[in-house]
């Protein structure tokens, strides 16, 4: 469960850091990977230059974990 969440967060960070577009829209997604439901939210923090907050919630029928991370664009 932790490794799935870590991989998902790292993929989101890579996508944001290497985006060619100036603005990345705030987005909410729900995916199912390896029997886990993953809800993610990416939103731009307007107080800081090109900074984004990534919120991940991963759950199955027994557990629910939440992770927050921040990333800046290159």
mmCIF file of the N, C-alpha and C atoms, coordinates in Angstrom:
data_MODEL
# 
_entry.id   MODEL 
# 
loop_
_atom_site.group_PDB 
_atom_site.id 
_atom_site.type_symbol 
_atom_site.label_atom_id 
_atom_site.label_alt_id 
_atom_site.label_comp_id 
_atom_site.label_asym_id 
_atom_site.label_entity_id 
_atom_site.label_seq_id 
_atom_site.pdbx_PDB_ins_code 
_atom_site.Cartn_x 
_atom_site.Cartn_y 
_atom_site.Cartn_z 
_atom_site.occupancy 
_atom_site.B_iso_or_equiv 
_atom_site.pdbx_formal_charge 
_atom_site.auth_seq_id 
_atom_site.auth_comp_id 
_atom_site.auth_asym_id 
_atom_site.auth_atom_id 
_atom_site.pdbx_PDB_model_num 
ATOM 1   N N  . UNK A 1 1  ? 0.822   -1.187 0.000   1.00 0.00 ? 1  UNK A N  1 
ATOM 2   C CA . UNK A 1 1  ? 0.000   0.000  0.000   1.00 0.00 ? 1  UNK A CA 1 
ATOM 3   C C  . UNK A 1 1  ? 0.870   1.256  0.000   1.00 0.00 ? 1  UNK A C  1 
ATOM 4   N N  . UNK A 1 2  ? 1.888   1.282  0.834   1.00 0.00 ? 2  UNK A N  1 
ATOM 5   C CA . UNK A 1 2  ? 2.791   2.437  0.879   1.00 0.00 ? 2  UNK A CA 1 
ATOM 6   C C  . UNK A 1 2  ? 3.579   2.594  -0.411  1.00 0.00 ? 2  UNK A C  1 
ATOM 7   N N  . UNK A 1 3  ? 4.031   1.483  -0.968  1.00 0.00 ? 3  UNK A N  1 
ATOM 8   C CA . UNK A 1 3  ? 4.815   1.579  -2.203  1.00 0.00 ? 3  UNK A CA 1 
ATOM 9   C C  . UNK A 1 3  ? 3.949   2.061  -3.367  1.00 0.00 ? 3  UNK A C  1 
ATOM 10  N N  . UNK A 1 4  ? 2.686   1.661  -3.396  1.00 0.00 ? 4  UNK A N  1 
ATOM 11  C CA . UNK A 1 4  ? 1.770   2.136  -4.437  1.00 0.00 ? 4  UNK A CA 1 
ATOM 12  C C  . UNK A 1 4  ? 1.553   3.635  -4.310  1.00 0.00 ? 4  UNK A C  1 
ATOM 13  N N  . UNK A 1 5  ? 1.350   4.112  -3.086  1.00 0.00 ? 5  UNK A N  1 
ATOM 14  C CA . UNK A 1 5  ? 1.155   5.549  -2.855  1.00 0.00 ? 5  UNK A CA 1 
ATOM 15  C C  . UNK A 1 5  ? 2.412   6.335  -3.216  1.00 0.00 ? 5  UNK A C  1 
ATOM 16  N N  . UNK A 1 6  ? 3.579   5.822  -2.836  1.00 0.00 ? 6  UNK A N  1 
ATOM 17  C CA . UNK A 1 6  ? 4.832   6.521  -3.136  1.00 0.00 ? 6  UNK A CA 1 
ATOM 18  C C  . UNK A 1 6  ? 5.046   6.627  -4.643  1.00 0.00 ? 6  UNK A C  1 
ATOM 19  N N  . UNK A 1 7  ? 4.800   5.547  -5.360  1.00 0.00 ? 7  UNK A N  1 
ATOM 20  C CA . UNK A 1 7  ? 4.961   5.572  -6.811  1.00 0.00 ? 7  UNK A CA 1 
ATOM 21  C C  . UNK A 1 7  ? 3.993   6.571  -7.444  1.00 0.00 ? 7  UNK A C  1 
ATOM 22  N N  . UNK A 1 8  ? 2.774   6.608  -6.964  1.00 0.00 ? 8  UNK A N  1 
ATOM 23  C CA . UNK A 1 8  ? 1.775   7.529  -7.507  1.00 0.00 ? 8  UNK A CA 1 
ATOM 24  C C  . UNK A 1 8  ? 2.189   8.981  -7.253  1.00 0.00 ? 8  UNK A C  1 
ATOM 25  N N  . UNK A 1 9  ? 2.674   9.284  -6.051  1.00 0.00 ? 9  UNK A N  1 
ATOM 26  C CA . UNK A 1 9  ? 3.134   10.643 -5.731  1.00 0.00 ? 9  UNK A CA 1 
ATOM 27  C C  . UNK A 1 9  ? 4.327   11.023 -6.593  1.00 0.00 ? 9  UNK A C  1 
ATOM 28  N N  . UNK A 1 10 ? 5.286   10.120 -6.748  1.00 0.00 ? 10 UNK A N  1 
ATOM 29  C CA . UNK A 1 10 ? 6.468   10.414 -7.561  1.00 0.00 ? 10 UNK A CA 1 
ATOM 30  C C  . UNK A 1 10 ? 6.093   10.647 -9.021  1.00 0.00 ? 10 UNK A C  1 
ATOM 31  N N  . UNK A 1 11 ? 5.128   9.903  -9.539  1.00 0.00 ? 11 UNK A N  1 
ATOM 32  C CA . UNK A 1 11 ? 4.659   10.118 -10.915 1.00 0.00 ? 11 UNK A CA 1 
ATOM 33  C C  . UNK A 1 11 ? 4.029   11.497 -11.069 1.00 0.00 ? 11 UNK A C  1 
ATOM 34  N N  . UNK A 1 12 ? 3.225   11.905 -10.088 1.00 0.00 ? 12 UNK A N  1 
ATOM 35  C CA . UNK A 1 12 ? 2.600   13.232 -10.129 1.00 0.00 ? 12 UNK A CA 1 
ATOM 36  C C  . UNK A 1 12 ? 3.656   14.335 -10.055 1.00 0.00 ? 12 UNK A C  1 
ATOM 37  N N  . UNK A 1 13 ? 4.641   14.171 -9.182  1.00 0.00 ? 13 UNK A N  1 
ATOM 38  C CA . UNK A 1 13 ? 5.721   15.163 -9.064  1.00 0.00 ? 13 UNK A CA 1 
ATOM 39  C C  . UNK A 1 13 ? 6.473   15.301 -10.385 1.00 0.00 ? 13 UNK A C  1 
ATOM 40  N N  . UNK A 1 14 ? 6.804   14.173 -10.998 1.00 0.00 ? 14 UNK A N  1 
ATOM 41  C CA . UNK A 1 14 ? 7.530   14.197 -12.267 1.00 0.00 ? 14 UNK A CA 1 
ATOM 42  C C  . UNK A 1 14 ? 6.714   14.902 -13.342 1.00 0.00 ? 14 UNK A C  1 
ATOM 43  N N  . UNK A 1 15 ? 5.414   14.597 -13.394 1.00 0.00 ? 15 UNK A N  1 
ATOM 44  C CA . UNK A 1 15 ? 4.537   15.214 -14.388 1.00 0.00 ? 15 UNK A CA 1 
ATOM 45  C C  . UNK A 1 15 ? 4.484   16.733 -14.208 1.00 0.00 ? 15 UNK A C  1 
ATOM 46  N N  . UNK A 1 16 ? 4.400   17.199 -12.980 1.00 0.00 ? 16 UNK A N  1 
ATOM 47  C CA . UNK A 1 16 ? 4.339   18.639 -12.711 1.00 0.00 ? 16 UNK A CA 1 
ATOM 48  C C  . UNK A 1 16 ? 5.673   19.306 -13.012 1.00 0.00 ? 16 UNK A C  1 
ATOM 49  N N  . UNK A 1 17 ? 6.768   18.731 -12.559 1.00 0.00 ? 17 UNK A N  1 
ATOM 50  C CA . UNK A 1 17 ? 8.085   19.336 -12.743 1.00 0.00 ? 17 UNK A CA 1 
ATOM 51  C C  . UNK A 1 17 ? 8.468   19.456 -14.205 1.00 0.00 ? 17 UNK A C  1 
ATOM 52  N N  . UNK A 1 18 ? 8.038   18.533 -15.023 1.00 0.00 ? 18 UNK A N  1 
ATOM 53  C CA . UNK A 1 18 ? 8.457   18.512 -16.419 1.00 0.00 ? 18 UNK A CA 1 
ATOM 54  C C  . UNK A 1 18 ? 7.370   18.946 -17.391 1.00 0.00 ? 18 UNK A C  1 
ATOM 55  N N  . UNK A 1 19 ? 6.362   19.623 -16.885 1.00 0.00 ? 19 UNK A N  1 
ATOM 56  C CA . UNK A 1 19 ? 5.281   20.102 -17.739 1.00 0.00 ? 19 UNK A CA 1 
ATOM 57  C C  . UNK A 1 19 ? 5.773   21.258 -18.600 1.00 0.00 ? 19 UNK A C  1 
ATOM 58  N N  . UNK A 1 20 ? 5.401   21.248 -19.872 1.00 0.00 ? 20 UNK A N  1 
ATOM 59  C CA . UNK A 1 20 ? 5.815   22.306 -20.787 1.00 0.00 ? 20 UNK A CA 1 
ATOM 60  C C  . UNK A 1 20 ? 4.889   23.513 -20.705 1.00 0.00 ? 20 UNK A C  1 
ATOM 61  N N  . UNK A 1 21 ? 3.708   23.325 -20.147 1.00 0.00 ? 21 UNK A N  1 
ATOM 62  C CA . UNK A 1 21 ? 2.719   24.390 -20.114 1.00 0.00 ? 21 UNK A CA 1 
ATOM 63  C C  . UNK A 1 21 ? 2.927   25.274 -18.888 1.00 0.00 ? 21 UNK A C  1 
ATOM 64  N N  . UNK A 1 22 ? 2.571   26.534 -19.021 1.00 0.00 ? 22 UNK A N  1 
ATOM 65  C CA . UNK A 1 22 ? 2.737   27.482 -17.923 1.00 0.00 ? 22 UNK A CA 1 
ATOM 66  C C  . UNK A 1 22 ? 1.813   27.162 -16.751 1.00 0.00 ? 22 UNK A C  1 
ATOM 67  N N  . UNK A 1 23 ? 0.554   26.902 -17.040 1.00 0.00 ? 23 UNK A N  1 
ATOM 68  C CA . UNK A 1 23 ? -0.409  26.668 -15.972 1.00 0.00 ? 23 UNK A CA 1 
ATOM 69  C C  . UNK A 1 23 ? -0.812  25.204 -15.939 1.00 0.00 ? 23 UNK A C  1 
ATOM 70  N N  . UNK A 1 24 ? -0.797  24.640 -14.771 1.00 0.00 ? 24 UNK A N  1 
ATOM 71  C CA . UNK A 1 24 ? -1.316  23.295 -14.574 1.00 0.00 ? 24 UNK A CA 1 
ATOM 72  C C  . UNK A 1 24 ? -2.619  23.467 -13.813 1.00 0.00 ? 24 UNK A C  1 
ATOM 73  N N  . UNK A 1 25 ? -3.689  22.945 -14.371 1.00 0.00 ? 25 UNK A N  1 
ATOM 74  C CA . UNK A 1 25 ? -5.003  23.112 -13.755 1.00 0.00 ? 25 UNK A CA 1 
ATOM 75  C C  . UNK A 1 25 ? -5.086  22.329 -12.452 1.00 0.00 ? 25 UNK A C  1 
ATOM 76  N N  . UNK A 1 26 ? -5.857  22.877 -11.526 1.00 0.00 ? 26 UNK A N  1 
ATOM 77  C CA . UNK A 1 26 ? -6.181  22.110 -10.329 1.00 0.00 ? 26 UNK A CA 1 
ATOM 78  C C  . UNK A 1 26 ? -7.005  20.916 -10.773 1.00 0.00 ? 26 UNK A C  1 
ATOM 79  N N  . UNK A 1 27 ? -6.682  19.741 -10.258 1.00 0.00 ? 27 UNK A N  1 
ATOM 80  C CA . UNK A 1 27 ? -7.405  18.564 -10.731 1.00 0.00 ? 27 UNK A CA 1 
ATOM 81  C C  . UNK A 1 27 ? -7.650  17.581 -9.604  1.00 0.00 ? 27 UNK A C  1 
ATOM 82  N N  . UNK A 1 28 ? -8.705  16.829 -9.773  1.00 0.00 ? 28 UNK A N  1 
ATOM 83  C CA . UNK A 1 28 ? -9.069  15.763 -8.843  1.00 0.00 ? 28 UNK A CA 1 
ATOM 84  C C  . UNK A 1 28 ? -9.260  14.500 -9.672  1.00 0.00 ? 28 UNK A C  1 
ATOM 85  N N  . UNK A 1 29 ? -8.621  13.409 -9.251  1.00 0.00 ? 29 UNK A N  1 
ATOM 86  C CA . UNK A 1 29 ? -8.724  12.137 -9.971  1.00 0.00 ? 29 UNK A CA 1 
ATOM 87  C C  . UNK A 1 29 ? -9.025  11.013 -8.996  1.00 0.00 ? 29 UNK A C  1 
ATOM 88  N N  . UNK A 1 30 ? -9.647  9.975  -9.515  1.00 0.00 ? 30 UNK A N  1 
ATOM 89  C CA . UNK A 1 30 ? -9.872  8.757  -8.743  1.00 0.00 ? 30 UNK A CA 1 
ATOM 90  C C  . UNK A 1 30 ? -9.474  7.584  -9.628  1.00 0.00 ? 30 UNK A C  1 
ATOM 91  N N  . UNK A 1 31 ? -8.562  6.752  -9.147  1.00 0.00 ? 31 UNK A N  1 
ATOM 92  C CA . UNK A 1 31 ? -8.067  5.594  -9.893  1.00 0.00 ? 31 UNK A CA 1 
ATOM 93  C C  . UNK A 1 31 ? -8.126  4.353  -9.015  1.00 0.00 ? 31 UNK A C  1 
ATOM 94  N N  . UNK A 1 32 ? -8.081  3.206  -9.658  1.00 0.00 ? 32 UNK A N  1 
ATOM 95  C CA . UNK A 1 32 ? -8.021  1.932  -8.955  1.00 0.00 ? 32 UNK A CA 1 
ATOM 96  C C  . UNK A 1 32 ? -6.776  1.194  -9.432  1.00 0.00 ? 32 UNK A C  1 
ATOM 97  N N  . UNK A 1 33 ? -5.856  0.924  -8.498  1.00 0.00 ? 33 UNK A N  1 
ATOM 98  C CA . UNK A 1 33 ? -4.598  0.253  -8.823  1.00 0.00 ? 33 UNK A CA 1 
ATOM 99  C C  . UNK A 1 33 ? -4.367  -0.855 -7.797  1.00 0.00 ? 33 UNK A C  1 
ATOM 100 N N  . UNK A 1 34 ? -4.115  -2.057 -8.267  1.00 0.00 ? 34 UNK A N  1 
ATOM 101 C CA . UNK A 1 34 ? -3.807  -3.213 -7.409  1.00 0.00 ? 34 UNK A CA 1 
ATOM 102 C C  . UNK A 1 34 ? -4.832  -3.415 -6.294  1.00 0.00 ? 34 UNK A C  1 
ATOM 103 N N  . UNK A 1 35 ? -6.090  -3.177 -6.564  1.00 0.00 ? 35 UNK A N  1 
ATOM 104 C CA . UNK A 1 35 ? -7.129  -3.366 -5.558  1.00 0.00 ? 35 UNK A CA 1 
ATOM 105 C C  . UNK A 1 35 ? -7.300  -2.205 -4.595  1.00 0.00 ? 35 UNK A C  1 
ATOM 106 N N  . UNK A 1 36 ? -6.578  -1.114 -4.796  1.00 0.00 ? 36 UNK A N  1 
ATOM 107 C CA . UNK A 1 36 ? -6.686  0.068  -3.950  1.00 0.00 ? 36 UNK A CA 1 
ATOM 108 C C  . UNK A 1 36 ? -7.387  1.185  -4.704  1.00 0.00 ? 36 UNK A C  1 
ATOM 109 N N  . UNK A 1 37 ? -8.187  1.951  -3.988  1.00 0.00 ? 37 UNK A N  1 
ATOM 110 C CA . UNK A 1 37 ? -8.799  3.145  -4.559  1.00 0.00 ? 37 UNK A CA 1 
ATOM 111 C C  . UNK A 1 37 ? -7.899  4.324  -4.206  1.00 0.00 ? 37 UNK A C  1 
ATOM 112 N N  . UNK A 1 38 ? -7.451  5.053  -5.223  1.00 0.00 ? 38 UNK A N  1 
ATOM 113 C CA . UNK A 1 38 ? -6.550  6.185  -5.014  1.00 0.00 ? 38 UNK A CA 1 
ATOM 114 C C  . UNK A 1 38 ? -7.250  7.454  -5.474  1.00 0.00 ? 38 UNK A C  1 
ATOM 115 N N  . UNK A 1 39 ? -7.424  8.372  -4.542  1.00 0.00 ? 39 UNK A N  1 
ATOM 116 C CA . UNK A 1 39 ? -7.997  9.680  -4.854  1.00 0.00 ? 39 UNK A CA 1 
ATOM 117 C C  . UNK A 1 39 ? -6.869  10.695 -4.749  1.00 0.00 ? 39 UNK A C  1 
ATOM 118 N N  . UNK A 1 40 ? -6.708  11.499 -5.781  1.00 0.00 ? 40 UNK A N  1 
ATOM 119 C CA . UNK A 1 40 ? -5.629  12.489 -5.753  1.00 0.00 ? 40 UNK A CA 1 
ATOM 120 C C  . UNK A 1 40 ? -6.183  13.865 -6.084  1.00 0.00 ? 40 UNK A C  1 
ATOM 121 N N  . UNK A 1 41 ? -5.567  14.863 -5.487  1.00 0.00 ? 41 UNK A N  1 
ATOM 122 C CA . UNK A 1 41 ? -5.924  16.247 -5.756  1.00 0.00 ? 41 UNK A CA 1 
ATOM 123 C C  . UNK A 1 41 ? -4.631  17.039 -5.887  1.00 0.00 ? 41 UNK A C  1 
ATOM 124 N N  . UNK A 1 42 ? -4.522  17.778 -6.984  1.00 0.00 ? 42 UNK A N  1 
ATOM 125 C CA . UNK A 1 42 ? -3.361  18.635 -7.220  1.00 0.00 ? 42 UNK A CA 1 
ATOM 126 C C  . UNK A 1 42 ? -3.882  20.049 -7.356  1.00 0.00 ? 42 UNK A C  1 
ATOM 127 N N  . UNK A 1 43 ? -3.341  20.945 -6.546  1.00 0.00 ? 43 UNK A N  1 
ATOM 128 C CA . UNK A 1 43 ? -3.757  22.338 -6.679  1.00 0.00 ? 43 UNK A CA 1 
ATOM 129 C C  . UNK A 1 43 ? -2.562  23.267 -6.527  1.00 0.00 ? 43 UNK A C  1 
ATOM 130 N N  . UNK A 1 44 ? -2.619  24.343 -7.274  1.00 0.00 ? 44 UNK A N  1 
ATOM 131 C CA . UNK A 1 44 ? -1.540  25.318 -7.257  1.00 0.00 ? 44 UNK A CA 1 
ATOM 132 C C  . UNK A 1 44 ? -1.677  26.188 -6.016  1.00 0.00 ? 44 UNK A C  1 
ATOM 133 N N  . UNK A 1 45 ? -0.557  26.459 -5.369  1.00 0.00 ? 45 UNK A N  1 
ATOM 134 C CA . UNK A 1 45 ? -0.526  27.355 -4.221  1.00 0.00 ? 45 UNK A CA 1 
ATOM 135 C C  . UNK A 1 45 ? -0.138  28.725 -4.753  1.00 0.00 ? 45 UNK A C  1 
ATOM 136 N N  . UNK A 1 46 ? -1.075  29.631 -4.734  1.00 0.00 ? 46 UNK A N  1 
ATOM 137 C CA . UNK A 1 46 ? -0.876  30.928 -5.375  1.00 0.00 ? 46 UNK A CA 1 
ATOM 138 C C  . UNK A 1 46 ? 0.073   31.840 -4.610  1.00 0.00 ? 46 UNK A C  1 
ATOM 139 N N  . UNK A 1 47 ? 0.322   31.561 -3.336  1.00 0.00 ? 47 UNK A N  1 
ATOM 140 C CA . UNK A 1 47 ? 1.226   32.397 -2.545  1.00 0.00 ? 47 UNK A CA 1 
ATOM 141 C C  . UNK A 1 47 ? 2.692   32.184 -2.908  1.00 0.00 ? 47 UNK A C  1 
ATOM 142 N N  . UNK A 1 48 ? 2.995   31.095 -3.582  1.00 0.00 ? 48 UNK A N  1 
ATOM 143 C CA . UNK A 1 48 ? 4.375   30.769 -3.940  1.00 0.00 ? 48 UNK A CA 1 
ATOM 144 C C  . UNK A 1 48 ? 4.474   30.550 -5.443  1.00 0.00 ? 48 UNK A C  1 
ATOM 145 N N  . UNK A 1 49 ? 5.610   30.889 -6.006  1.00 0.00 ? 49 UNK A N  1 
ATOM 146 C CA . UNK A 1 49 ? 5.807   30.813 -7.449  1.00 0.00 ? 49 UNK A CA 1 
ATOM 147 C C  . UNK A 1 49 ? 5.909   29.366 -7.902  1.00 0.00 ? 49 UNK A C  1 
ATOM 148 N N  . UNK A 1 50 ? 4.997   28.938 -8.750  1.00 0.00 ? 50 UNK A N  1 
ATOM 149 C CA . UNK A 1 50 ? 4.961   27.610 -9.364  1.00 0.00 ? 50 UNK A CA 1 
ATOM 150 C C  . UNK A 1 50 ? 5.080   26.476 -8.340  1.00 0.00 ? 50 UNK A C  1 
ATOM 151 N N  . UNK A 1 51 ? 4.356   26.610 -7.251  1.00 0.00 ? 51 UNK A N  1 
ATOM 152 C CA . UNK A 1 51 ? 4.339   25.580 -6.211  1.00 0.00 ? 51 UNK A CA 1 
ATOM 153 C C  . UNK A 1 51 ? 2.984   24.880 -6.238  1.00 0.00 ? 51 UNK A C  1 
ATOM 154 N N  . UNK A 1 52 ? 3.004   23.565 -6.096  1.00 0.00 ? 52 UNK A N  1 
ATOM 155 C CA . UNK A 1 52 ? 1.789   22.764 -6.148  1.00 0.00 ? 52 UNK A CA 1 
ATOM 156 C C  . UNK A 1 52 ? 1.731   21.838 -4.943  1.00 0.00 ? 52 UNK A C  1 
ATOM 157 N N  . UNK A 1 53 ? 0.523   21.638 -4.441  1.00 0.00 ? 53 UNK A N  1 
ATOM 158 C CA . UNK A 1 53 ? 0.284   20.706 -3.349  1.00 0.00 ? 53 UNK A CA 1 
ATOM 159 C C  . UNK A 1 53 ? -0.368  19.456 -3.926  1.00 0.00 ? 53 UNK A C  1 
ATOM 160 N N  . UNK A 1 54 ? 0.149   18.302 -3.534  1.00 0.00 ? 54 UNK A N  1 
ATOM 161 C CA . UNK A 1 54 ? -0.392  17.017 -3.974  1.00 0.00 ? 54 UNK A CA 1 
ATOM 162 C C  . UNK A 1 54 ? -0.963  16.313 -2.746  1.00 0.00 ? 54 UNK A C  1 
ATOM 163 N N  . UNK A 1 55 ? -2.230  15.976 -2.798  1.00 0.00 ? 55 UNK A N  1 
ATOM 164 C CA . UNK A 1 55 ? -2.901  15.234 -1.727  1.00 0.00 ? 55 UNK A CA 1 
ATOM 165 C C  . UNK A 1 55 ? -3.340  13.888 -2.285  1.00 0.00 ? 55 UNK A C  1 
ATOM 166 N N  . UNK A 1 56 ? -2.912  12.818 -1.632  1.00 0.00 ? 56 UNK A N  1 
ATOM 167 C CA . UNK A 1 56 ? -3.238  11.462 -2.062  1.00 0.00 ? 56 UNK A CA 1 
ATOM 168 C C  . UNK A 1 56 ? -3.953  10.749 -0.914  1.00 0.00 ? 56 UNK A C  1 
ATOM 169 N N  . UNK A 1 57 ? -5.035  10.070 -1.227  1.00 0.00 ? 57 UNK A N  1 
ATOM 170 C CA . UNK A 1 57 ? -5.710  9.204  -0.263  1.00 0.00 ? 57 UNK A CA 1 
ATOM 171 C C  . UNK A 1 57 ? -5.810  7.830  -0.909  1.00 0.00 ? 57 UNK A C  1 
ATOM 172 N N  . UNK A 1 58 ? -5.253  6.835  -0.248  1.00 0.00 ? 58 UNK A N  1 
ATOM 173 C CA . UNK A 1 58 ? -5.284  5.469  -0.774  1.00 0.00 ? 58 UNK A CA 1 
ATOM 174 C C  . UNK A 1 58 ? -6.009  4.604  0.251   1.00 0.00 ? 58 UNK A C  1 
ATOM 175 N N  . UNK A 1 59 ? -6.939  3.795  -0.238  1.00 0.00 ? 59 UNK A N  1 
ATOM 176 C CA . UNK A 1 59 ? -7.703  2.984  0.708   1.00 0.00 ? 59 UNK A CA 1 
ATOM 177 C C  . UNK A 1 59 ? -8.134  1.669  0.079   1.00 0.00 ? 59 UNK A C  1 
ATOM 178 N N  . UNK A 1 60 ? -8.344  0.707  0.960   1.00 0.00 ? 60 UNK A N  1 
ATOM 179 C CA . UNK A 1 60 ? -8.992  -0.545 0.600   1.00 0.00 ? 60 UNK A CA 1 
ATOM 180 C C  . UNK A 1 60 ? -10.070 -0.778 1.647   1.00 0.00 ? 60 UNK A C  1 
ATOM 181 N N  . UNK A 1 61 ? -10.605 -1.968 1.729   1.00 0.00 ? 61 UNK A N  1 
ATOM 182 C CA . UNK A 1 61 ? -11.709 -2.196 2.660   1.00 0.00 ? 61 UNK A CA 1 
ATOM 183 C C  . UNK A 1 61 ? -11.273 -2.198 4.122   1.00 0.00 ? 61 UNK A C  1 
ATOM 184 N N  . UNK A 1 62 ? -9.956  -2.266 4.400   1.00 0.00 ? 62 UNK A N  1 
ATOM 185 C CA . UNK A 1 62 ? -9.478  -2.345 5.773   1.00 0.00 ? 62 UNK A CA 1 
ATOM 186 C C  . UNK A 1 62 ? -8.734  -1.102 6.249   1.00 0.00 ? 62 UNK A C  1 
ATOM 187 N N  . UNK A 1 63 ? -8.071  -0.392 5.343   1.00 0.00 ? 63 UNK A N  1 
ATOM 188 C CA . UNK A 1 63 ? -7.208  0.727  5.731   1.00 0.00 ? 63 UNK A CA 1 
ATOM 189 C C  . UNK A 1 63 ? -7.456  1.937  4.855   1.00 0.00 ? 63 UNK A C  1 
ATOM 190 N N  . UNK A 1 64 ? -7.085  3.105  5.406   1.00 0.00 ? 64 UNK A N  1 
ATOM 191 C CA . UNK A 1 64 ? -7.114  4.340  4.628   1.00 0.00 ? 64 UNK A CA 1 
ATOM 192 C C  . UNK A 1 64 ? -5.901  5.170  5.053   1.00 0.00 ? 64 UNK A C  1 
ATOM 193 N N  . UNK A 1 65 ? -5.096  5.597  4.077   1.00 0.00 ? 65 UNK A N  1 
ATOM 194 C CA . UNK A 1 65 ? -3.920  6.422  4.344   1.00 0.00 ? 65 UNK A CA 1 
ATOM 195 C C  . UNK A 1 65 ? -4.010  7.708  3.536   1.00 0.00 ? 65 UNK A C  1 
ATOM 196 N N  . UNK A 1 66 ? -3.502  8.789  4.121   1.00 0.00 ? 66 UNK A N  1 
ATOM 197 C CA . UNK A 1 66 ? -3.464  10.079 3.425   1.00 0.00 ? 66 UNK A CA 1 
ATOM 198 C C  . UNK A 1 66 ? -2.034  10.595 3.417   1.00 0.00 ? 66 UNK A C  1 
ATOM 199 N N  . UNK A 1 67 ? -1.657  11.167 2.275   1.00 0.00 ? 67 UNK A N  1 
ATOM 200 C CA . UNK A 1 67 ? -0.323  11.723 2.108   1.00 0.00 ? 67 UNK A CA 1 
ATOM 201 C C  . UNK A 1 67 ? -0.436  13.106 1.489   1.00 0.00 ? 67 UNK A C  1 
ATOM 202 N N  . UNK A 1 68 ? 0.411   14.016 1.932   1.00 0.00 ? 68 UNK A N  1 
ATOM 203 C CA . UNK A 1 68 ? 0.505   15.352 1.342   1.00 0.00 ? 68 UNK A CA 1 
ATOM 204 C C  . UNK A 1 68 ? 1.946   15.577 0.935   1.00 0.00 ? 68 UNK A C  1 
ATOM 205 N N  . UNK A 1 69 ? 2.124   16.246 -0.186  1.00 0.00 ? 69 UNK A N  1 
ATOM 206 C CA . UNK A 1 69 ? 3.460   16.563 -0.663  1.00 0.00 ? 69 UNK A CA 1 
ATOM 207 C C  . UNK A 1 69 ? 3.397   17.869 -1.438  1.00 0.00 ? 69 UNK A C  1 
ATOM 208 N N  . UNK A 1 70 ? 4.545   18.496 -1.578  1.00 0.00 ? 70 UNK A N  1 
ATOM 209 C CA . UNK A 1 70 ? 4.646   19.750 -2.320  1.00 0.00 ? 70 UNK A CA 1 
ATOM 210 C C  . UNK A 1 70 ? 5.720   19.609 -3.384  1.00 0.00 ? 70 UNK A C  1 
ATOM 211 N N  . UNK A 1 71 ? 5.514   20.304 -4.502  1.00 0.00 ? 71 UNK A N  1 
ATOM 212 C CA . UNK A 1 71 ? 6.485   20.252 -5.589  1.00 0.00 ? 71 UNK A CA 1 
ATOM 213 C C  . UNK A 1 71 ? 6.493   21.604 -6.292  1.00 0.00 ? 71 UNK A C  1 
ATOM 214 N N  . UNK A 1 72 ? 7.660   21.997 -6.786  1.00 0.00 ? 72 UNK A N  1 
ATOM 215 C CA . UNK A 1 72 ? 7.767   23.215 -7.590  1.00 0.00 ? 72 UNK A CA 1 
ATOM 216 C C  . UNK A 1 72 ? 8.181   22.828 -8.997  1.00 0.00 ? 72 UNK A C  1 
ATOM 217 N N  . UNK A 1 73 ? 7.746   23.628 -9.943  1.00 0.00 ? 73 UNK A N  1 
ATOM 218 C CA . UNK A 1 73 ? 8.107   23.368 -11.336 1.00 0.00 ? 73 UNK A CA 1 
ATOM 219 C C  . UNK A 1 73 ? 9.510   23.867 -11.598 1.00 0.00 ? 73 UNK A C  1 
ATOM 220 N N  . UNK A 1 74 ? 10.183  23.227 -12.544 1.00 0.00 ? 74 UNK A N  1 
ATOM 221 C CA . UNK A 1 74 ? 11.537  23.635 -12.932 1.00 0.00 ? 74 UNK A CA 1 
ATOM 222 C C  . UNK A 1 74 ? 11.476  24.735 -13.950 1.00 0.00 ? 74 UNK A C  1 
# 
